[in-house]
């Protein structure tokens, strides 16, 4: 997981995560709660498309993330969900 900060080069770090074999990378903007999920496709991490409800599903940890009004992040898992 990467929490963005001003001029931190979050997206410049994607090759590092690819090189160490990360299956997924979650990027969160702490101000807007915007979420990006990158999933491994072969040797590369690629942006995951949102599901029909606009959420991003992490297969690695079995949860779905979505930005909702507030702004907040909704996290849903089998049997529950929460917002922060």
Contact map, one row per residue, 1 for C-alpha under 8 A:
111000000000000000000000111100000000000000000000000000000000000000000000000000000000
111100000100000000000000111100000000000000000000000000000000000000000000000000000000
111110000100000000000000001111000000000000000000000000000000000000000000000000000000
011111010100000000000000001111000000000000000000000000000000000000000000000000000000
001111110000000000000000000011000000000000000000000000000000000000000000000000000000
000111110000000000000000000000000000000000000000000000000000000000000000000000000000
000011111000000000000000000000000000000000000000000000000000000000000000000000000000
000111111100000000000000000000000000000000000000000000000000000000000000000000000000
000000111111100000000000000000000000000000000000000000000000000000000000000000000000
011100011111110000000000001000000000000000000000000000000000000000000000000000000000
000000001111110000000000000000000000000000000000000000000000000000000000000000000000
000000001111111000000000000000000000000000000000000000000000000000000000000000000000
000000001111111110000000000000000000000000000000000000000000000000000000000000000000
000000000111111111000000000000000000000000001000000000000000000000000000000000000000
000000000001111111100000000000000000000000000000000000000000000000000000000000000000
000000000000111111110000000000000000000000000000000000000000000000000000000000000000
000000000000111111111100100000000000000000000000000000000000000000000000000000000000
000000000000011111111100000000000000000100111000000000000000000000000000000000000000
000000000000001111111100000000000000000000000000000000000000000000000000000000000000
000000000000000111111100000000000000000000000000000000000000000000000000000000000000
000000000000000011111110000000000000000000000000000000000000000000000000000000000000
000000000000000011111111100000000000000100000000000000000000000000000000000000000000
000000000000000000001111100000000000001100001000000000000001000000000000000000000000
000000000000000000000111110000000000111100001000000000000101000000000000000000000000
110000000000000010000111111000000000111000001000000000000000000000000000000000000000
110000000000000000000001111100000011110000000000000000000000000000000000000000000000
111100000100000000000000111110000011100000000000000000000000000000000000000000000000
111100000000000000000000011111001111000000000000000000000000000000000000000000000000
001110000000000000000000001111111110000000000000000000000000000000000000000000000000
001110000000000000000000000111111100000000000000000000000000000000000000000000000000
000000000000000000000000000011111000000000000000000000000000000000000000000000000000
000000000000000000000000000011111100000000000000000000000000000000000011000000000000
000000000000000000000000000111111110000000000000000000000000000000100011100000000000
000000000000000000000000000111011111000000000000000000000000000000100000000000000000
000000000000000000000000011110001111100000000000000000000000000011100000000000000000
000000000000000000000000011100000111110000000011000000010000000000000000000000000000
000000000000000000000001111000000011111000000011000000010100000000000000000000000000
000000000000000000000001110000000001111100001111000000000000000000000000000000000000
000000000000000000000011100000000000111110011111000000000000000000000000000000000000
000000000000000001000111000000000000011111111100000000000000000000000000000000000000
000000000000000000000000000000000000001111111100000000000000000000000000000000000000
000000000000000000000000000000000000000111110000000000000000000000000000000000000000
000000000000000001000000000000000000000111111000000000000000000000000000000000000000
000000000000000001000000000000000000001111111100000000000000000000000000000000000000
000000000000010001000011100000000000011110111110000000000000000000000000000000000000
000000000000000000000000000000000000011110011111000000000000000000000000000000000000
000000000000000000000000000000000001111000001111100000000000000000000000000000000000
000000000000000000000000000000000001111000000111110000010000000000000000000000000000
000000000000000000000000000000000000000000000011111000010000000000000000000000000000
000000000000000000000000000000000000000000000001111111111000000000000000000000000000
000000000000000000000000000000000000000000000000111111111000000000000000000000000000
000000000000000000000000000000000000000000000000011111100000000000000000000000000000
000000000000000000000000000000000000000000000000011111100000000000000000000000000000
000000000000000000000000000000000000000000000000011111110000000001000000000000000000
000000000000000000000000000000000000000000000000011111111000000111100000000000000000
000000000000000000000000000000000001100000000001111001111100000111000000000000000000
000000000000000000000000000000000000000000000000011000111110011110000000000000000000
000000000000000000000001000000000000100000000000000000011111111110000000000000000000
000000000000000000000000000000000000000000000000000000001111111000000000000000000000
000000000000000000000011000000000000000000000000000000000111110000000000000000000000
000000000000000000000000000000000000000000000000000000000111111000000000000000000000
000000000000000000000000000000000000000000000000000000001111111100000000000011000000
000000000000000000000000000000000000000000000000000000001110111110000000001111000000
000000000000000000000000000000000000000000000000000000111100011111000000011110000000
000000000000000000000000000000000010000000000000000000111100001111100000111100000000
000000000000000000000000000000000010000000000000000001110000000111110000111000000000
000000000000000000000000000000001110000000000000000000100000000011111011110000000000
000000000000000000000000000000000000000000000000000000000000000001111111110000000000
000000000000000000000000000000000000000000000000000000000000000000111111000000000000
000000000000000000000000000000000000000000000000000000000000000000011111000000000000
000000000000000000000000000000011000000000000000000000000000000000111111100000000000
000000000000000000000000000000011000000000000000000000000000000000111111110000000011
000000000000000000000000000000001000000000000000000000000000000011110011111000000011
000000000000000000000000000000000000000000000000000000000000000111110001111100001111
000000000000000000000000000000000000000000000000000000000000001111000000111110001110
000000000000000000000000000000000000000000000000000000000000001110000000011111011100
000000000000000000000000000000000000000000000000000000000000011100000000001111111000
000000000000000000000000000000000000000000000000000000000000011000000000000111110000
000000000000000000000000000000000000000000000000000000000000000000000000000011111000
000000000000000000000000000000000000000000000000000000000000000000000000000111111100
000000000000000000000000000000000000000000000000000000000000000000000000011110111110
000000000000000000000000000000000000000000000000000000000000000000000000011100011111
000000000000000000000000000000000000000000000000000000000000000000000001111000001111
000000000000000000000000000000000000000000000000000000000000000000000001110000000111
